[in-house]
Amino acid sequence: MSLYSFDLNVLNMDQSRIAHCIEVLCQKGCKEVSLVILTLERGDLMTEVQELNEDERQAVLNELKSIMAVYQEDGTCW
């Protein structure tokens, strides 16, 4: 048993593609990112994430939710 917890799915992810996808999506603006989150939560694919595998798409979704939580908390999403 290891002292460290390690997610083996991370090995299957291309971090640079994930980061690029997040950057492209965030450039669309706050409202659009909110719609992207809803789309990804439904499991629908969109052009920006089609080349990502399921684990990478989930990583994008999680990061977008984390980013948007900051905007929703302080009310600056407009």
Buried (B, 14 or more C-beta within 10 A) or exposed (E): EEEEEEEEEEEEBBEEBBEEBBEEBBEEEBEEBBEBBEBBEEEEEEEBBEEBBEBBBBBBBEBBBEBBEEBEEEEEBE
